[in-house]
Amino acid sequence: MGTKTASGPIRPWAAKSSRKSADYRVFNIRTDRKVSPLTGAEHDFHIIESVNWVNVIAVTPRRELVMVEQYRHGSDTVELEIPGGMMDPGETDPVATAVREFREETGYEGGPARVIGQVFPNPAIMNNICYTVLISDCVPRHATVFDPTEDLITRLEPVAGISALISAGKIRHSLVIAALYHFEIWRAGSDSERGRGG
């Protein structure tokens, strides 16, 4: 039996209707009814609506990453991660959110912050973006301010050892690994620029 394949470019599915299915405070679930451009058949799709997120790559003057350890309910494990969080209502600038979240979770601050990458956390079922924000020259300057459900420990890990931590399974959060890959791309570009300038 042959396999049916599309001819030409992939086309978006036309929306017939959309309704909110559930509200769980940190995310909503939306049900969309859409039409297949290949068959004309209608199907329901359940979309997790969430605000955008930020992950923070924070580097100290000693070339260490400011990281956090915290318990994660989904995996029922304690994970080594980078700081980050959700954009609050009214926040539209991922850099401002990153600076705020980083200060609250670790007490650290640094130099100018910049977005160095972004990903869709799971485009199959989610509608949000996760930004990677780089902050350099980070030093401790404030007391931490945790949310009621947060319990974090700050860890400093040498930048040179991050790949080994991933390979050893010490860093397992997929969005953290994606952010660290953006950092590697940024570092490679910065090294090339320094090489051309020298």
Secondary structure in CASP SS format (residue, H / E / C, confidence):
PFRMAT SS
TARGET T0000
AUTHOR 0000-0000-0000
METHOD secondary structure of the structure
MODEL  1
M C 1.00
G C 1.00
T C 1.00
K C 1.00
T C 1.00
A C 1.00
S C 1.00
G C 1.00
P C 1.00
I C 1.00
R C 1.00
P C 1.00
W C 1.00
A E 1.00
A E 1.00
K E 1.00
S E 1.00
S E 1.00
R E 1.00
K E 1.00
S E 1.00
A E 1.00
D E 1.00
Y C 1.00
R C 1.00
V C 1.00
F C 1.00
N E 1.00
I E 1.00
R E 1.00
T E 1.00
D E 1.00
R E 1.00
K E 1.00
V E 1.00
S C 1.00
P C 1.00
L C 1.00
T C 1.00
G C 1.00
A C 1.00
E E 1.00
H E 1.00
D E 1.00
F E 1.00
H E 1.00
I E 1.00
I E 1.00
E E 1.00
S C 1.00
V C 1.00
N C 1.00
W E 1.00
V E 1.00
N E 1.00
V E 1.00
I E 1.00
A E 1.00
V E 1.00
T C 1.00
P C 1.00
R C 1.00
R C 1.00
E E 1.00
L E 1.00
V E 1.00
M E 1.00
V E 1.00
E E 1.00
Q E 1.00
Y E 1.00
R E 1.00
H C 1.00
G C 1.00
S C 1.00
D C 1.00
T E 1.00
V E 1.00
E E 1.00
L E 1.00
E E 1.00
I C 1.00
P C 1.00
G E 1.00
G E 1.00
M E 1.00
M C 1.00
D C 1.00
P C 1.00
G C 1.00
E C 1.00
T C 1.00
D C 1.00
P H 1.00
V H 1.00
A H 1.00
T H 1.00
A H 1.00
V H 1.00
R H 1.00
E H 1.00
F H 1.00
R H 1.00
E H 1.00
E H 1.00
T H 1.00
G C 1.00
Y E 1.00
E E 1.00
G C 1.00
G C 1.00
P C 1.00
A E 1.00
R E 1.00
V E 1.00
I E 1.00
G E 1.00
Q E 1.00
V E 1.00
F C 1.00
P C 1.00
N C 1.00
P C 1.00
A C 1.00
I C 1.00
M E 1.00
N C 1.00
N C 1.00
I C 1.00
C E 1.00
Y E 1.00
T E 1.00
V E 1.00
L E 1.00
I E 1.00
S C 1.00
D C 1.00
C C 1.00
V E 1.00
P E 1.00
R C 1.00
H C 1.00
A C 1.00
T C 1.00
V C 1.00
F C 1.00
D C 1.00
P C 1.00
T C 1.00
E C 1.00
D C 1.00
L E 1.00
I E 1.00
T E 1.00
R E 1.00
L E 1.00
E E 1.00
P E 1.00
V H 1.00
A H 1.00
G H 1.00
I H 1.00
S H 1.00
A H 1.00
L H 1.00
I H 1.00
S H 1.00
A C 1.00
G C 1.00
K C 1.00
I C 1.00
R C 1.00
H C 1.00
S H 1.00
L H 1.00
V H 1.00
I H 1.00
A H 1.00
A H 1.00
L H 1.00
Y H 1.00
H H 1.00
F H 1.00
E H 1.00
I H 1.00
W H 1.00
R H 1.00
A H 1.00
G H 1.00
S H 1.00
D H 1.00
S H 1.00
E H 1.00
R H 1.00
G H 1.00
R H 1.00
G H 1.00
G C 1.00
END
